[in-house]
Structures are given as structure tokens and as C-alpha cells.
């Protein structure tokens, strides 16, 4: 065991001397945490928060119909910013053109509706975020509710001529809806809650399959591994030492990623944070086994430079590391459960956000342990210290 540990420590120290390894271990994860976290904000959110809506009035910001539309829009959780030719700036001094959601209200709406003339409202938005259709539905709902309020005024003679919408707003609701959750409601993680665990899973795999496997390949190519095999060290000790060295490398990134996620991105790893660490440690062990296997089988540097990155990116995308797999089509969710990255991400979501415990992720754990053992067994079977050109 002393020889195994000696090989592992030396291998780990050798890897840390490579500046590119340090960049991909300590700097690039933070960059990806930030980028993916910002770009995936709102992917799984409930959409219940207030949304800013800029309203341009062709005339004065007044009138009974305009006030009622404002009232209905505010009830739909819109934070209104009002503009016209007399008021080009709002409290925060933003230009009207700077808003991504804009609504145009024509002038003279009160008189037009009294005379039963058509009124055209224009809504425009920039971007195509996950809540765009919901926001458009809310605006349509507010507009049609205003028309419904006008019909109620005329039907019940509450002051249709004066457009007394206060009388409509004071009417009791004749229809009530009682709703209750059929079970516990879980919010799909988005933003940094999704990005930090997902990108950490990807970088553990990428670091192991690129830097870890490359170091083993170069030791084969330069003859270092052949000299080690000729030393008074058994093949089993050599393989276990190399595998343990790669595992130490990925564990180092795991600990760093969890700490930085908590400190910089306010990630709460959940009440079962220790189980999260054990789960990711099993994933690190699997990736370390794949690194030893791939480093033993690779025949040229082209394979080492291309295949690990492609495999890592592909497994990360299909397994739900870049975005919450829960928002993807059903076929993609089913495909993710055939991939090790899908096992890890599903287990992380269960433990961190969906109220799961050890029993809920037991199969995920067993799958990762089995994968680590299979990779280690294949490493023993195909390990070759020789390099043939």
C-alpha cells in the first residue's frame, strides 16, 4: 500500500506542476459557472416574480381606460414604466428604447371605446427567453379583462358613459377557485443553482480525461512508464497508484468547486451535502478509471487532444450539465438516464432541490460505483506501459 500511495502522490504532484492543469482546475470552472449561470437564468423558474413592462402613451398618461389597463397589468405582476412625449425619462432615467418588453397605447382610448371604434394596442419584445409566451399571455389577459370590465359596466348600468371602472373593481367575485397542491411542489433549478453543480460534473470529467489521461500517455511515450514497470513494483500497484493519483486530482477540483460555489455563487449544497460529496467522489473515481484506461489505449496525441474534449462536451450536454434536463423533451430525459452524467445530475437534483434522501439516489450511487469498478477492471486488463508507433 505504501508503494501505491507513493505513486499516487508523485503523480498528483507532477500534474499540479502543469500550468494548463492549474488553469483548467481553478480558473476555467469559475468562468463557466458565471457564463452558464447567467445564460440559464429562468430556465426552470416558476415565472411568479414581477416583470418590467415599458408603456408608451401616444397621448397624456391619463384616462379611465388607461388607468384600468394599468390596474389589470399590475395585477398580472408587471412592474410598469410609463412614458409619453412629455415624460421621456422615468425615475431610473432609462430610455424607453432600453426596455426589452414594450407596449404602445393609442391616444383617446376613452372616446374611441365610447363610440364603439376599434382600438389597436401594439406589443413588442426583444429576445426569446423561456417566459416570453407567458408574458404575452399576461398582457392579453389584462387587455381582455379591461374589455370585459367595460361590458360589465354596460350590462349592469354602473356608469358606462363615465367609464366608472371603480364600480367594477369593487364588485365581489361570483366565481372562486380553490386550488391546492396534489403533492409537494419542486422548482426546477436554473441559473447558478443548475450551472455550478452541472459544470463541476463536466470539469471533473474533462480534467480527468484530458490532463489525467494525457500525462499517462506521455509517460508511455517517453518510456517513464516502462521504467516504472521494470522497478520492484507490481502491475497492480502501478495501476492502482496511477488511478489514485488521477482520483486525487479530480477530488481536488471537487472540493475547490464546492467551496467556490458556496462562497461566490451562494450555492446551498443541501441538507445532504455529505452525500452530495460522496456521490461526486464516486463520479471522480469513475472518471479517474476512464483516464487510466484511455491513457493506456491512446496511440497518438491527436486522439488525446480531441476525443476527451468531445466526449466530455457530448456527455455533459446530453446528461443535463448545461441546462436542467427537466425542461427538455421526454426522449432526451430518458436518454440522459442511460448516461453516467445523467445519473449524477439526476441524483444531485434529488438531493439538493427535490427533497430526496439516500434511498432516492441509491441506484445512482450503485451505478457510479459499478462504473468505477468496471473502469478499473478494464484498466487492469488493457494497461500497457509500452508505446508502439
C-alpha positions as CSV (number, residue, x, y, z in Angstrom):
1,X,0.0,0.0,0.0
2,X,2.9,2.3,0.7
3,X,4.1,1.9,-2.9
4,X,0.6,2.7,-4.3
5,X,0.3,5.8,-2.2
6,X,3.8,6.9,-3.2
7,X,3.0,6.6,-6.9
8,X,-0.3,8.4,-6.4
9,X,1.3,11.3,-4.6
10,X,4.1,11.7,-7.1
11,X,1.6,11.5,-10.0
12,X,-0.6,14.1,-8.3
13,X,2.3,16.5,-7.6
14,X,3.5,16.1,-11.2
15,X,0.1,17.0,-12.6
16,X,-0.1,20.1,-10.4
17,X,3.2,21.4,-11.9
18,X,1.5,21.8,-15.3
19,X,0.2,25.4,-15.6
20,X,-2.5,24.4,-18.0
21,X,-3.8,21.9,-15.4
22,X,-4.0,24.7,-12.8
23,X,-5.9,27.0,-15.3
24,X,-8.5,24.3,-16.0
25,X,-8.8,23.3,-12.4
26,X,-9.0,26.7,-10.7
27,X,-9.9,29.4,-13.2
28,X,-12.0,28.0,-16.1
29,X,-14.6,26.5,-13.8
30,X,-15.3,29.9,-12.3
31,X,-15.6,31.4,-15.8
32,X,-18.1,28.6,-16.9
33,X,-20.0,28.9,-13.6
34,X,-20.6,32.6,-14.3
35,X,-21.3,32.3,-18.1
36,X,-23.7,29.3,-17.9
37,X,-25.3,30.6,-14.7
38,X,-26.2,33.9,-16.3
39,X,-27.4,32.4,-19.6
40,X,-29.7,29.8,-18.0
41,X,-31.5,32.2,-15.6
42,X,-35.2,31.5,-15.7
43,X,-35.0,28.1,-17.5
44,X,-36.9,26.3,-14.7
45,X,-38.3,29.2,-12.7
46,X,-41.9,29.4,-11.8
47,X,-42.3,32.8,-13.5
48,X,-44.1,34.3,-10.5
49,X,-41.8,37.3,-10.0
50,X,-42.5,40.8,-11.3
51,X,-41.6,41.6,-14.9
52,X,-40.7,45.1,-16.1
53,X,-43.0,46.4,-18.8
54,X,-42.5,49.8,-20.5
55,X,-45.7,51.5,-21.8
56,X,-45.6,54.3,-24.4
57,X,-48.7,56.5,-24.4
58,X,-49.3,58.5,-27.6
59,X,-51.2,61.0,-25.6
60,X,-51.2,62.0,-21.9
61,X,-50.8,59.3,-19.3
62,X,-54.4,59.6,-18.1
63,X,-57.9,58.4,-18.9
64,X,-60.2,55.8,-17.4
65,X,-59.3,53.0,-19.9
66,X,-55.6,53.7,-19.5
67,X,-55.9,53.6,-15.7
68,X,-57.9,50.3,-15.9
69,X,-55.3,48.7,-18.2
70,X,-52.6,49.8,-15.7
71,X,-54.6,48.2,-12.9
72,X,-55.0,44.9,-14.7
73,X,-51.4,44.8,-15.8
74,X,-50.2,45.4,-12.2
75,X,-52.5,42.6,-11.1
76,X,-50.6,40.3,-13.6
77,X,-47.3,41.1,-11.8
78,X,-46.0,43.6,-14.2
79,X,-43.8,46.4,-12.9
80,X,-44.9,49.3,-15.1
81,X,-42.7,52.1,-16.6
82,X,-44.8,54.9,-18.1
83,X,-43.6,57.2,-21.0
84,X,-45.0,59.7,-23.4
85,X,-43.8,62.8,-25.3
86,X,-44.0,64.9,-22.1
87,X,-42.2,62.4,-19.9
88,X,-39.3,60.7,-21.8
89,X,-37.5,59.5,-18.7
90,X,-38.7,57.6,-15.7
91,X,-37.4,57.5,-12.1
92,X,-34.4,55.3,-13.0
93,X,-33.7,57.6,-16.0
94,X,-33.7,54.7,-18.5
95,X,-34.6,55.4,-22.1
96,X,-37.8,53.8,-23.4
97,X,-35.8,52.0,-26.1
98,X,-33.7,50.3,-23.5
99,X,-36.5,48.0,-22.4
100,X,-37.0,44.5,-23.8
101,X,-40.8,44.5,-23.3
102,X,-42.7,47.5,-24.7
103,X,-46.4,48.2,-25.1
104,X,-47.9,51.1,-27.1
105,X,-51.3,52.6,-26.1
106,X,-53.0,55.0,-28.6
107,X,-54.4,58.3,-27.5
108,X,-58.1,59.0,-27.0
109,X,-59.0,55.4,-25.9
110,X,-61.9,56.6,-23.7
111,X,-63.7,58.3,-26.6
112,X,-62.9,55.6,-29.1
113,X,-64.5,52.9,-26.9
114,X,-67.5,55.0,-26.1
115,X,-68.1,55.4,-29.9
116,X,-67.5,51.7,-30.4
117,X,-64.4,52.3,-32.5
118,X,-61.6,49.8,-32.8
119,X,-58.5,50.4,-30.7
120,X,-55.1,48.9,-31.6
121,X,-52.5,48.1,-29.0
122,X,-49.0,47.1,-30.0
123,X,-46.7,44.9,-28.0
124,X,-43.1,44.2,-28.9
125,X,-40.3,42.3,-27.1
126,X,-36.7,41.5,-27.7
127,X,-35.1,38.2,-27.1
128,X,-36.7,34.7,-26.8
129,X,-36.4,33.8,-23.2
130,X,-38.3,30.9,-21.6
131,X,-41.0,33.2,-20.2
132,X,-41.8,35.2,-23.4
133,X,-45.0,33.4,-24.2
134,X,-46.2,33.7,-20.5
135,X,-45.6,37.4,-20.5
136,X,-47.5,37.8,-23.8
137,X,-50.4,35.8,-22.3
138,X,-50.5,38.0,-19.2
139,X,-50.7,41.2,-21.4
140,X,-53.5,39.7,-23.5
141,X,-55.3,38.7,-20.3
142,X,-55.1,42.2,-18.9
143,X,-56.4,43.8,-22.1
144,X,-59.3,41.4,-22.5
145,X,-60.2,41.8,-18.8
146,X,-60.4,45.6,-19.4
147,X,-62.8,44.9,-22.3
148,X,-64.8,42.6,-20.0
149,X,-65.0,45.3,-17.4
150,X,-66.4,47.7,-20.0
151,X,-69.1,45.1,-20.9
152,X,-70.0,44.7,-17.2
153,X,-70.4,48.5,-16.9
154,X,-72.8,48.5,-19.8
155,X,-74.7,45.3,-18.7
156,X,-75.3,46.4,-15.1
157,X,-75.6,50.1,-15.8
158,X,-72.8,51.0,-13.4
159,X,-71.7,54.1,-15.4
160,X,-70.7,53.0,-18.8
161,X,-70.8,56.6,-20.1
162,X,-68.5,57.8,-17.4
163,X,-66.3,54.7,-17.6
164,X,-66.6,54.2,-13.8
165,X,-64.2,51.2,-13.6
166,X,-64.0,51.7,-9.8
167,X,-67.5,50.2,-9.6
168,X,-66.4,47.1,-11.5
169,X,-63.3,46.6,-9.4
170,X,-65.5,46.8,-6.2
171,X,-67.8,44.0,-7.4
172,X,-67.4,40.8,-5.5
173,X,-66.1,37.8,-7.4
174,X,-69.0,35.5,-8.1
175,X,-66.8,32.6,-9.1
176,X,-64.0,31.4,-6.8
177,X,-61.4,28.8,-7.5
178,X,-60.0,26.7,-4.6
179,X,-56.6,25.2,-5.6
180,X,-54.3,23.0,-3.6
181,X,-51.1,21.1,-4.5
182,X,-51.6,17.5,-5.1
183,X,-48.1,16.9,-3.7
184,X,-45.0,18.8,-2.7
185,X,-44.0,21.3,-5.3
186,X,-40.5,21.3,-6.5
187,X,-39.0,24.2,-8.5
188,X,-36.6,23.1,-11.3
189,X,-33.2,24.7,-10.6
190,X,-31.9,27.3,-13.0
191,X,-29.2,29.9,-13.2
192,X,-26.3,29.2,-10.8
193,X,-28.3,26.5,-9.0
194,X,-28.1,24.5,-12.2
195,X,-24.8,25.7,-13.6
196,X,-22.5,25.3,-10.6
197,X,-23.2,21.5,-10.0
198,X,-23.5,20.8,-13.7
199,X,-20.3,22.5,-14.8
200,X,-18.5,20.9,-11.9
201,X,-19.5,17.5,-13.0
202,X,-18.4,18.3,-16.6
203,X,-15.0,19.7,-15.4
204,X,-14.2,16.7,-13.2
205,X,-14.7,14.5,-16.3
206,X,-12.8,16.9,-18.6
207,X,-9.9,17.3,-16.3
208,X,-9.5,13.5,-15.8
209,X,-9.9,12.6,-19.5
210,X,-7.7,15.3,-20.8
211,X,-4.9,16.2,-18.3
212,X,-5.0,12.9,-16.4
213,X,-5.1,10.7,-19.5
214,X,-2.5,12.9,-21.3
215,X,0.0,12.5,-18.5
216,X,-0.2,8.8,-18.6
217,X,0.0,8.8,-22.4
218,X,3.2,10.9,-22.3
219,X,4.7,8.6,-19.6
220,X,4.2,5.7,-22.0
221,X,5.6,7.7,-24.9
222,X,8.7,8.9,-23.1
223,X,9.4,5.4,-21.6
224,X,8.8,6.6,-18.0
225,X,6.0,4.0,-17.5
226,X,8.2,1.2,-18.9
227,X,10.9,2.0,-16.4
228,X,8.4,2.0,-13.6
229,X,7.1,-1.4,-14.7
230,X,10.7,-2.7,-14.5
231,X,11.0,-1.5,-10.9
232,X,10.2,-3.7,-7.9
233,X,6.5,-2.6,-8.3
234,X,3.8,-5.0,-9.3
235,X,1.5,-4.2,-12.2
236,X,-1.4,-4.0,-9.8
237,X,0.4,-1.5,-7.6
238,X,1.3,0.6,-10.6
239,X,-2.2,0.8,-12.0
240,X,-3.7,1.5,-8.6
241,X,-1.2,4.2,-7.9
242,X,-1.9,5.9,-11.3
243,X,-5.7,5.6,-10.7
244,X,-5.4,7.0,-7.2
245,X,-3.3,9.9,-8.5
246,X,-5.9,10.9,-11.1
247,X,-8.6,10.5,-8.4
248,X,-6.7,12.9,-6.1
249,X,-6.6,15.4,-8.9
250,X,-10.4,15.3,-9.5
251,X,-11.1,15.3,-5.8
252,X,-9.0,18.5,-5.5
253,X,-11.2,20.1,-8.1
254,X,-14.3,18.7,-6.5
255,X,-13.5,20.3,-3.1
256,X,-12.5,23.6,-4.8
257,X,-15.7,23.7,-6.9
258,X,-18.0,23.1,-3.9
259,X,-16.3,25.7,-1.8
260,X,-16.2,28.4,-4.6
261,X,-19.8,27.5,-5.4
262,X,-20.9,28.2,-1.8
263,X,-18.7,31.3,-1.3
264,X,-19.0,33.1,-4.7
265,X,-22.3,31.9,-6.1
266,X,-24.2,31.3,-2.9
267,X,-24.9,27.6,-3.7
268,X,-26.5,25.7,-0.9
269,X,-25.5,22.1,-1.3
270,X,-28.5,20.9,0.6
271,X,-29.0,19.2,3.9
272,X,-27.4,16.1,2.5
273,X,-24.2,17.9,1.4
274,X,-22.1,15.0,2.7
275,X,-24.0,12.6,0.4
276,X,-23.5,15.0,-2.4
277,X,-19.8,14.9,-1.8
278,X,-19.8,11.1,-1.7
279,X,-21.8,11.0,-4.9
280,X,-19.4,13.3,-6.7
281,X,-16.4,11.4,-5.3
282,X,-17.8,8.2,-6.9
283,X,-18.1,10.2,-10.1
284,X,-14.5,11.3,-9.7
285,X,-13.3,7.7,-9.2
286,X,-15.1,6.7,-12.4
287,X,-13.5,9.5,-14.4
288,X,-10.1,8.6,-13.0
289,X,-10.6,5.0,-14.1
290,X,-11.5,6.2,-17.6
291,X,-8.4,8.4,-17.6
292,X,-6.1,5.4,-16.9
293,X,-8.0,3.3,-19.5
294,X,-7.8,5.9,-22.2
295,X,-4.2,6.9,-21.4
296,X,-3.3,3.2,-21.8
297,X,-5.1,2.7,-25.2
298,X,-4.4,6.0,-27.0
299,X,-1.9,5.7,-29.9
300,X,-1.2,9.4,-30.7
301,X,-1.6,12.9,-29.4
302,X,-4.4,13.7,-31.8
303,X,-6.6,11.2,-30.1
304,X,-5.6,12.6,-26.7
305,X,-6.3,16.2,-27.7
306,X,-9.6,15.6,-29.4
307,X,-11.5,12.7,-28.1
308,X,-11.6,13.6,-24.4
309,X,-13.0,17.1,-25.0
310,X,-15.6,15.8,-27.5
311,X,-16.7,13.0,-25.2
312,X,-16.9,15.4,-22.2
313,X,-18.9,18.0,-24.0
314,X,-21.3,15.5,-25.5
315,X,-21.9,13.7,-22.3
316,X,-22.3,17.0,-20.4
317,X,-24.9,18.3,-22.9
318,X,-26.9,15.1,-23.1
319,X,-26.7,14.4,-19.4
320,X,-28.1,17.8,-18.3
321,X,-24.9,19.6,-17.1
322,X,-25.5,22.7,-19.2
323,X,-29.3,23.1,-18.6
324,X,-31.8,21.4,-16.4
325,X,-32.8,18.1,-18.1
326,X,-36.3,18.6,-16.7
327,X,-37.1,21.3,-19.3
328,X,-36.0,19.1,-22.3
329,X,-38.3,16.8,-24.3
330,X,-39.2,13.5,-22.7
331,X,-37.0,11.5,-25.1
332,X,-33.9,13.5,-24.0
333,X,-34.8,12.9,-20.3
334,X,-35.0,9.2,-21.0
335,X,-31.7,9.3,-22.9
336,X,-30.0,11.0,-20.0
337,X,-30.8,8.1,-17.7
338,X,-28.6,5.9,-19.9
339,X,-25.6,8.2,-19.4
340,X,-23.4,8.5,-16.3
341,X,-23.7,12.3,-16.4
342,X,-27.4,11.9,-16.4
343,X,-27.2,9.7,-13.3
344,X,-25.1,12.2,-11.5
345,X,-27.2,15.2,-12.4
346,X,-30.5,13.5,-11.5
347,X,-29.1,12.4,-8.1
348,X,-27.8,16.0,-7.5
349,X,-31.2,17.5,-8.2
350,X,-32.9,14.9,-6.0
351,X,-30.6,15.6,-3.1
352,X,-30.2,19.4,-3.4
353,X,-33.6,20.6,-4.7
354,X,-36.3,17.9,-4.8
355,X,-36.1,16.8,-1.2
356,X,-34.6,13.4,-1.9
357,X,-32.6,11.3,0.5
358,X,-30.2,8.4,0.4
359,X,-32.9,5.9,-0.6
360,X,-33.9,8.1,-3.6
361,X,-30.3,8.1,-5.0
362,X,-29.2,4.6,-4.0
363,X,-29.4,3.3,-7.6
364,X,-27.4,6.3,-8.8
365,X,-24.7,5.6,-6.3
366,X,-24.6,1.9,-7.1
367,X,-24.4,2.7,-10.8
368,X,-21.4,5.0,-10.3
369,X,-19.6,2.6,-8.0
370,X,-20.2,-0.1,-10.6
371,X,-18.9,2.2,-13.3
372,X,-15.8,3.0,-11.3
373,X,-15.1,-0.8,-10.7
374,X,-15.6,-1.6,-14.4
375,X,-13.3,1.2,-15.5
376,X,-10.7,0.0,-13.0
377,X,-11.1,-3.6,-14.2
378,X,-10.7,-2.5,-17.9
379,X,-7.6,-0.6,-16.9
380,X,-6.1,-3.7,-15.4
381,X,-7.0,-5.7,-18.5
382,X,-5.8,-3.2,-21.1
383,X,-3.0,-1.5,-19.2
384,X,0.1,-1.4,-21.4
385,X,3.3,0.5,-20.4
386,X,4.7,0.1,-23.9
387,X,4.2,2.6,-26.7
388,X,4.3,1.5,-30.2
389,X,4.4,4.0,-33.1
